[in-house]
Amino acid sequence: MLALTLEDFMVELNDGSIKNVGPKNKAATAKLFDVESVEAREFGDKRVKLVFEDDDGNEIQISLFPEDVQKLTDDVEALEEDSPVFD
């Protein structure tokens, strides 16, 4: 399930073109639940792309620098040691 929250978001649709309307203070949050597949792959010369997809075909892609991937890996390893999620 993909949940998308848009704040202060207004666009103009005119002849198939989308144009920003109003100030540039827009914000968005995307959440993907019930992920069925996860993939990590190279993205350009300096990044890692993480791809998450659910069984409905919704997909979120995240591009991270290697040091951010290492931080994420360290966080997961800490959870494995201390969290009941991994019991």
The 8 nearest C-alpha neighbors of each residue, nearest first, counted from 0:
[[1, 32, 31, 33, 2, 53, 55, 57],
 [0, 2, 31, 30, 3, 32, 57, 29],
 [3, 1, 30, 29, 31, 0, 4, 28],
 [2, 4, 29, 28, 1, 30, 5, 27],
 [5, 3, 28, 27, 29, 6, 2, 26],
 [6, 4, 27, 8, 26, 3, 28, 7],
 [7, 5, 26, 8, 25, 27, 4, 24],
 [8, 6, 25, 9, 5, 24, 26, 22],
 [9, 7, 6, 25, 5, 10, 26, 24],
 [8, 10, 20, 7, 19, 11, 21, 25],
 [11, 9, 19, 20, 18, 17, 12, 8],
 [10, 12, 18, 17, 20, 13, 19, 9],
 [11, 13, 17, 16, 15, 10, 18, 14],
 [12, 14, 16, 15, 11, 17, 18, 10],
 [15, 13, 16, 12, 17, 11, 18, 10],
 [14, 16, 13, 12, 17, 11, 18, 10],
 [17, 15, 13, 12, 14, 18, 11, 10],
 [16, 18, 12, 11, 10, 13, 15, 19],
 [19, 17, 11, 10, 20, 16, 12, 13],
 [18, 20, 10, 11, 21, 9, 17, 23],
 [21, 19, 10, 9, 11, 18, 22, 8],
 [20, 22, 19, 23, 9, 10, 8, 24],
 [23, 21, 24, 20, 25, 19, 7, 9],
 [22, 24, 25, 21, 19, 20, 7, 8],
 [25, 23, 22, 26, 7, 8, 6, 21],
 [26, 24, 7, 8, 23, 6, 27, 5],
 [27, 25, 6, 5, 24, 7, 28, 8],
 [28, 26, 5, 4, 6, 29, 25, 3],
 [27, 29, 4, 3, 5, 30, 26, 2],
 [28, 30, 3, 2, 4, 27, 31, 1],
 [31, 29, 2, 1, 3, 32, 28, 0],
 [30, 32, 1, 0, 2, 29, 34, 33],
 [31, 33, 0, 34, 1, 30, 53, 2],
 [34, 32, 53, 35, 0, 31, 54, 52],
 [33, 35, 53, 32, 52, 36, 51, 31],
 [36, 34, 53, 54, 52, 33, 37, 51],
 [37, 35, 52, 34, 51, 53, 38, 50],
 [38, 36, 51, 50, 52, 39, 35, 49],
 [37, 39, 50, 49, 40, 51, 36, 48],
 [40, 38, 49, 48, 50, 47, 37, 41],
 [41, 39, 48, 47, 42, 38, 49, 50],
 [40, 42, 47, 48, 46, 43, 39, 44],
 [43, 41, 46, 47, 48, 40, 44, 45],
 [42, 44, 45, 46, 41, 47, 48, 62],
 [43, 45, 46, 42, 41, 47, 64, 65],
 [46, 44, 43, 64, 42, 47, 65, 41],
 [47, 45, 64, 42, 63, 43, 65, 41],
 [46, 48, 41, 42, 63, 62, 40, 64],
 [47, 49, 62, 40, 42, 61, 39, 41],
 [48, 50, 39, 61, 60, 38, 62, 47],
 [49, 51, 60, 38, 37, 59, 48, 39],
 [50, 52, 37, 59, 58, 36, 60, 34],
 [53, 51, 58, 36, 34, 57, 35, 56],
 [52, 54, 34, 35, 55, 57, 56, 33],
 [53, 55, 56, 35, 52, 34, 57, 33],
 [56, 54, 53, 57, 0, 52, 58, 1],
 [57, 55, 54, 53, 52, 58, 0, 35],
 [58, 56, 53, 52, 55, 1, 59, 0],
 [57, 59, 52, 51, 56, 60, 53, 50],
 [58, 60, 51, 50, 52, 61, 57, 31],
 [61, 59, 50, 49, 51, 58, 48, 62],
 [60, 62, 49, 48, 63, 50, 59, 47],
 [61, 63, 48, 47, 46, 49, 60, 64],
 [64, 62, 47, 46, 67, 48, 68, 65],
 [63, 65, 46, 67, 66, 47, 45, 68],
 [66, 64, 68, 67, 46, 69, 63, 47],
 [67, 65, 69, 68, 64, 70, 63, 71],
 [68, 66, 70, 69, 65, 64, 63, 71],
 [67, 69, 65, 71, 66, 70, 72, 63],
 [68, 70, 72, 66, 67, 71, 73, 65],
 [71, 69, 67, 73, 72, 68, 74, 66],
 [70, 72, 68, 74, 69, 73, 67, 75],
 [71, 73, 69, 75, 70, 74, 68, 76],
 [74, 72, 70, 76, 71, 75, 69, 77],
 [73, 75, 71, 77, 72, 76, 70, 78],
 [76, 74, 78, 72, 77, 73, 79, 71],
 [75, 77, 79, 73, 78, 74, 72, 80],
 [78, 76, 74, 80, 75, 79, 73, 81],
 [79, 77, 82, 75, 81, 80, 76, 74],
 [78, 80, 76, 77, 85, 81, 82, 75],
 [79, 81, 77, 78, 82, 76, 85, 83],
 [82, 80, 78, 79, 77, 83, 85, 84],
 [81, 83, 78, 84, 79, 85, 80, 86],
 [82, 84, 86, 85, 81, 79, 78, 80],
 [85, 83, 82, 86, 79, 78, 81, 80],
 [84, 86, 83, 79, 82, 78, 80, 81],
 [85, 83, 84, 82, 79, 80, 81, 78]]
